[in-house]
Amino acid sequence: MLFHWTVDPILEHLRLNLTEISPTQDQNLLRALIRMLDTYLNEFYNAQFLTQDIKIRHTVIDSYFVMSVVWSLGGSVVTECRKPFDLFIKKLFALDIKFPDIKTKKIYVPDRGQIFDYKYITKAGGTDGQWVNWNDLIDKSEIISDKLQPSEIIVKTMDTMRYSFLL
C-alpha cells in the first residue's frame, strides 16, 4: 500500500519539477527502491521483531520505507533540488491516508533540516527506532594517527557518513 500511495506522485513530481544529475528511468528508480527496502528489512526475519507490538513494527517498516524512497527516488536529484524534494516528501507523508483495516495512517518524518540529513536506526533485532542526524553519528573523539599519510586520511563528514552507509 505504501508503494501505491507514494511512488506515482513522487515520480510525477520528480519528472515535472526537479532536475537529476544524470537521467534515470522510472523502472530503475523503482527497482532501486525495492532493493533498498529489501536490504533494510532483512534484519526483521527474526523472532524478536515478530514479538514486537504491531504498531512498533509498522513504524519501523514505514520509516525504512521513507529512507528507501529518499535515497532511491530522490538520490538522483541535483543538490539544488534536494530542498524541493524534501518539502514534497514531508507534505506527502504528513497526509492522513486511509488504508483497509487501518483507520488512518500518518508516517513520521523528521521536520528539522532536510530528510537527506537523517538516518533511521533501530535497536538490535529491529526493535523500535529513531531518526538520527548523520552528524550525530560522527565520532568526534576519533584520533587520526600521525603515521598516516594525508592521502590515507578520510575525514568523517555528513557526506562521508551517509555515502559510506549507502554503499
RADA-V962679 format. One record per residue. N is the residue number from 1. RES is the residue in three letters. SS is DSSP state (H for helix, E for strand, - for the rest). Layout:
n->N res->RES ss->SS
n->N res->RES ss->SS
This chain:
n->1 res->MET ss->-
n->2 res->LEU ss->H
n->3 res->PHE ss->H
n->4 res->HIS ss->H
n->5 res->TRP ss->H
n->6 res->THR ss->H
n->7 res->VAL ss->H
n->8 res->ASP ss->H
n->9 res->PRO ss->H
n->10 res->ILE ss->H
n->11 res->LEU ss->H
n->12 res->GLU ss->H
n->13 res->HIS ss->H
n->14 res->LEU ss->H
n->15 res->ARG ss->H
n->16 res->LEU ss->H
n->17 res->ASN ss->H
n->18 res->LEU ss->-
n->19 res->THR ss->-
n->20 res->GLU ss->E
n->21 res->ILE ss->-
n->22 res->SER ss->-
n->23 res->PRO ss->-
n->24 res->THR ss->-
n->25 res->GLN ss->-
n->26 res->ASP ss->H
n->27 res->GLN ss->H
n->28 res->ASN ss->H
n->29 res->LEU ss->H
n->30 res->LEU ss->H
n->31 res->ARG ss->H
n->32 res->ALA ss->H
n->33 res->LEU ss->H
n->34 res->ILE ss->H
n->35 res->ARG ss->H
n->36 res->MET ss->H
n->37 res->LEU ss->H
n->38 res->ASP ss->H
n->39 res->THR ss->H
n->40 res->TYR ss->H
n->41 res->LEU ss->H
n->42 res->ASN ss->H
n->43 res->GLU ss->H
n->44 res->PHE ss->H
n->45 res->TYR ss->-
n->46 res->ASN ss->-
n->47 res->ALA ss->H
n->48 res->GLN ss->H
n->49 res->PHE ss->H
n->50 res->LEU ss->H
n->51 res->THR ss->-
n->52 res->GLN ss->-
n->53 res->ASP ss->-
n->54 res->ILE ss->H
n->55 res->LYS ss->H
n->56 res->ILE ss->H
n->57 res->ARG ss->H
n->58 res->HIS ss->H
n->59 res->THR ss->H
n->60 res->VAL ss->H
n->61 res->ILE ss->H
n->62 res->ASP ss->H
n->63 res->SER ss->H
n->64 res->TYR ss->H
n->65 res->PHE ss->H
n->66 res->VAL ss->H
n->67 res->MET ss->H
n->68 res->SER ss->H
n->69 res->VAL ss->H
n->70 res->VAL ss->H
n->71 res->TRP ss->H
n->72 res->SER ss->H
n->73 res->LEU ss->-
n->74 res->GLY ss->-
n->75 res->GLY ss->-
n->76 res->SER ss->-
n->77 res->VAL ss->E
n->78 res->VAL ss->-
n->79 res->THR ss->H
n->80 res->GLU ss->H
n->81 res->CYS ss->H
n->82 res->ARG ss->H
n->83 res->LYS ss->H
n->84 res->PRO ss->H
n->85 res->PHE ss->H
n->86 res->ASP ss->H
n->87 res->LEU ss->H
n->88 res->PHE ss->H
n->89 res->ILE ss->H
n->90 res->LYS ss->H
n->91 res->LYS ss->H
n->92 res->LEU ss->H
n->93 res->PHE ss->H
n->94 res->ALA ss->H
n->95 res->LEU ss->-
n->96 res->ASP ss->-
n->97 res->ILE ss->E
n->98 res->LYS ss->E
n->99 res->PHE ss->E
n->100 res->PRO ss->-
n->101 res->ASP ss->-
n->102 res->ILE ss->E
n->103 res->LYS ss->E
n->104 res->THR ss->E
n->105 res->LYS ss->E
n->106 res->LYS ss->-
n->107 res->ILE ss->-
n->108 res->TYR ss->-
n->109 res->VAL ss->-
n->110 res->PRO ss->-
n->111 res->ASP ss->-
n->112 res->ARG ss->-
n->113 res->GLY ss->-
n->114 res->GLN ss->-
n->115 res->ILE ss->H
n->116 res->PHE ss->H
n->117 res->ASP ss->H
n->118 res->TYR ss->E
n->119 res->LYS ss->E
n->120 res->TYR ss->E
n->121 res->ILE ss->E
n->122 res->THR ss->E
n->123 res->LYS ss->-
n->124 res->ALA ss->H
n->125 res->GLY ss->H
n->126 res->GLY ss->H
n->127 res->THR ss->-
n->128 res->ASP ss->-
n->129 res->GLY ss->E
n->130 res->GLN ss->E
n->131 res->TRP ss->E
n->132 res->VAL ss->E
n->133 res->ASN ss->E
n->134 res->TRP ss->H
n->135 res->ASN ss->H
n->136 res->ASP ss->H
n->137 res->LEU ss->H
n->138 res->ILE ss->-
n->139 res->ASP ss->-
n->140 res->LYS ss->-
n->141 res->SER ss->-
n->142 res->GLU ss->-
n->143 res->ILE ss->-
n->144 res->ILE ss->-
n->145 res->SER ss->-
n->146 res->ASP ss->-
n->147 res->LYS ss->-
n->148 res->LEU ss->-
n->149 res->GLN ss->-
n->150 res->PRO ss->H
n->151 res->SER ss->H
n->152 res->GLU ss->H
n->153 res->ILE ss->-
n->154 res->ILE ss->-
n->155 res->VAL ss->-
n->156 res->LYS ss->-
n->157 res->THR ss->-
n->158 res->MET ss->H
n->159 res->ASP ss->H
n->160 res->THR ss->H
n->161 res->MET ss->H
n->162 res->ARG ss->H
n->163 res->TYR ss->H
n->164 res->SER ss->H
n->165 res->PHE ss->H
n->166 res->LEU ss->H
n->167 res->LEU ss->-
